[in-house]
Amino acid sequence: MTMGLPPQARLRSAADFAALRHAAGKLDTRFFLIRYHAGATPQPRLGLAVSRKVSKRAVQRNRIKRVARESFRHARELLPPLDVLVIARAQAADAPNDLLCGDLDRAWPRLKALNRASGPGTIAD
């Protein structure tokens, strides 16, 4: 049984999603594109975008979102206060759950390292 994410750990407003779609912070993985920027809250928040371009089948899109939420839930304590938008790529539709989870599990520490490098007074891309 999964415990889920509390509402304060999710991006919910259209404005939050729109801001992240054009955020400078970007991380590419095999199955996902991850956009991020410094969050307005003291904890990391997750938004998911899995379009019909990824898969026409809602079952597959929902599976991808479930895997991403669960991976984020396990990594949340270790992440800095970032707003993160996980955008699924078309390859994610046919990938098994363990590959999707492994892809994200390798991405979360990279977000932590990138955030540390862009502290106050530094130039960020």
DAKA-V341043 format. One record per residue. OMEGA is omega in whole degrees, 0 to 359 (NA if undefined). Layout:
<<OMEGA> <OMEGA>>
This chain:
<<178> <182> <179> <178> <175> <182> <181> <178> <181> <171> <186> <185> <178> <180> <178> <180> <181> <180> <182> <179> <182> <180> <181> <181> <183> <179> <180> <172> <183> <186> <186> <166> <183> <175> <181> <169> <181> <184> <178> <180> <182> <179> <179> <178> <184> <170> <182> <175> <178> <187> <176> <174> <178> <178> <177> <184> <179> <180> <180> <179> <180> <177> <179> <180> <178> <180> <181> <178> <181> <178> <179> <181> <179> <184> <190> <182> <185> <186> <174> <182> <179> <166> <187> <174> <179> <181> <182> <174> <183> <180> <183> <184> <183> <182> <176> <184> <183> <176> <178> <181> <179> <178> <179> <180> <176> <182> <185> <178> <178> <177> <180> <180> <179> <181> <180> <182> <183> <180> <181> <178> <178> <180> <180> <178> <NA>>
